């Protein structure tokens, strides 16, 4: 009867150092025109399309347009350097800081800090004017549409906060008193808004909650001193602007079954999270992803989730009820299209009997043959401190007699020697230094146990698999690609194909490359004369107006980025010469 082995697993916390980008200072000193940018605004709420100013940048060439990126995706910088608000921004603290990035002609990344601040001295509020009196005034007043006021919910500050001013031209000739009536004023919810009777200043008295009341409609009045009503009442609408103050939440716990014989891409369960922010708004736009799979065996991506629908499907092979009877998935739901507030939920998947059971590889083990233990996983580039305990391997015979443990094989007593060591008394397996998956993806070790009497226990085989980290950026197969494009090329015509490779683990997000065009020079007759297939790297004609005499050559800067376009990146040049039509 074979020796029974068991293991005590260690929980490893892996720290991955951030990528540090250092830009060497060239002779020409390409970069931004200042060390820091500050833009002053007059409102605490910035609407989409608001132009904040211009970013000065030079790469020491004659180019006037550049590719920019921002650390806060609510802001965007156009290729001409104009900084704009892409999505509404509320300056909770009266200012907001972020970074703008660009690249010089050598592809080096340059960064500048940016601060957008509200100038309290210049802060303005809307002035709502009563309509001018005149012939047929009452009939015309029904056609007047006063633009609604927008007040962000949860606005911080010292209350009351001034949000608008109501004025009438009649106040030039006589003394007027202003007031408001209706919901939010003298009707429930009472005293959310008040008006200064002398100046017509409209104030919000306390923070508003869009989930409680999305808008308020009340009337503004102007009354002459001692003469009664000077103006017909004016309708005022206050829209409460949604802030992302509600995180998604799951309403139920999810339990489902998955059969051993389930085919790849089969849906097994669908999760759904809710968000109480404004519907059909970025603040309630949820994306899903799987944060963790327990156990991560036989692979750590046995399942995948549709980020939009929440549908979970089988993506890995090797479902086995006897080995892995249950999987626990930690699922995240994040608003703002996956970049905002988030919540987590658990999905329990029970593996049920199927028609494709494989025989137990350890059910008929012959004497003196190595028994196989489940794989041990360790992340490459772990910063330590070392040694790090991976697992404790024990034989049931240790309860009867003293045993001494040892390991052999590559990484132990064979090159690279002493990468792994084992405590001879406890059977604890240690890794002694950082490992590199690109150097060796796994190490197969033999574990030995010897009694004091000299009796050898059955040999145990354990494999340490190195988990890939995204530590290799894509590299183009050429620094410069050259091709030709005929003047009469029609849209969709392929002119050249670029290719990049990634040394990280194949069939893994760390090596999943996406291509994009960063710049086109010249940007004439349009700046999108060409497009690139993000997956294949094929570049096609996308615009009209190719003219050899006017624009004899185009230079494209193309990028290859791993993690499906969100990770490390490399760049190359594509030179396309415009030739005469056949």
C-alpha positions, 0 to 999 in steps of 0.5 A: 500500500502506497504512502499517503502524502498531504500538503499544508498550503501557504497563502502568498501575497504578491507585490508587483512593483510599478513600472518606473518610466524615466525620460532621459533629457535629450539635447533639444529637450522635447516636452511640455512648455512648462513644468505644471499646468493650471487652468482656472474655471468659474464654475464648480460643475464642468459640462461636457465639451467645456474648453479649459485651455491649450496644452503647449508641447513640442517634440523638436520636429516641425510637427504641430499635432501630437497624441495626448493621453490623460490619467482622468478619462473625463478629460481629453486633449485634442491633437492640437493641444486643446484640453476639453471636458469629455464627461461632466466633472464636479469639482468637489474640493474646488479643484481637481488634479490629474496628469497629461501624457505625450510622446516625443519623436523617439517614443519616450513618454512625457508627463505633466501634472495638471490642476483645474481650479475654480476661481472663487473670485470669478465664480458666476451663477446664471442670471435669469431675466424676466421677459421684456414687457410689451404688446401682447405680453401675456400671450407671448410669455407662455412661449418663453422657455427659461433654460433649466438650472443644473445643481449637482447633488451632494455638493460640498460647501458652506450653505446656503449656496448661491445658484442663480439670480432673478432680475427684472428690468423694472427694478431700474424704475422702482423698488422690487421684491423677489420671492419663489413659491412651489415645491422646494420653496413653500411646498414640500419639500419645504425650504430646499431653496430660498430667494433674497427678496432684495437682490433676487439671489436664489440659494439652495439651502442644503445638499440635494439628493437626486435619488430623492428628487430628480428635479424641482419646478417652482415660480419666481415672482417680482412685486413692486413696492406698494404697487403689487405684481410687477411681472407675471410669475416665471417658471424655474426648473432646477435639475439635480445633476447625478453624481456617482454616489451609489455603488452597484450591488448584487441582490442575490447569492448565486449558486449553480451547477456545471457538468463535467462534460460541459462544452467550451463557451457554454453559459452556466449562470448569469449575474446581475447587479443594480445601481441606484444612480440615474438610469442610462447614465455613465454613473449606472453603466455597469461592467462585470469581471471575475476577480478570482477563481478558487481553486485556480485549477486545472487553470486559473481561467476556467470561466469567463464573464461577459462584461456587459451582460454578466453571463458566465461561460466555461472557457477551460478544459479539465472539469473534474468532480473528483478533483475539483468538486466546487469553484468559488468565483469572486465577481466584481460589478463596477459602474462608470463602464467599469472604472467607477464604484464597485461591489463584489459578489460570490458565485458558487459553481458545483461540478456535477457528474458527467459522461466524460470522467477520466480515470484516477491517475493515482488509483493503481500506483505501482511501487517505486513510481512517483506519485503526482501532487497538484501543481504549486503556483508562484508568481514571477518577479515577486519582490520577497523577502526571500526565502518564501514558503510555498507549501509543506509536504508531509508523509503520513509515516511521520506520525510513526517515525522521524523522517528527513525530507529532500528534493531533487531535479532542476531548480534543486540539485540541478541547474539552476541549483538551490532555487528551491530548498526544502526543510529536512525536518518539516518538509517545507518547500521554499523558493529562494529568489525571484523566478522568471517565467520567460526563463523557465515556465515550470519546475518539476521536483522530486520529493524524497522522505527517508526514515532514520532507519534508512528506509526510503518512502515513496517518491513524490513529484511536485511541479511549481508553475511560474505565473506570468506577469506582464513584464514584457512589452510588445516588440514590432518585428521591424522598427520601420515598415515600408509600403506603397499605396496607389492614388486610386486605392478605394476605401478598404484596400489593404496596403500593408500589415504590421506585426508585433510579438510579446515574450509573455505567456502565449494565449494570455492577456499579457501577450494579447496584442491590439494595434492602433494608429497614434499619428499620421503625418501629414494630416491631409487631406484628412487625419484619418486617411488610414485605419488599422485592424486592431487584431491583425495589424492590417492597415487599410485605406480609410479616406479619399483624396490620395494625391502623389503630387500634393502628399507623396508620402505618409508616415504613420506611428503605430502602437502595439499594446498588450492586455488587449490594448490596455497594457505595455506598448511599443511603437513603430513607423510605417512609411507609405509612398503614394504612387501613380495609379496603374 
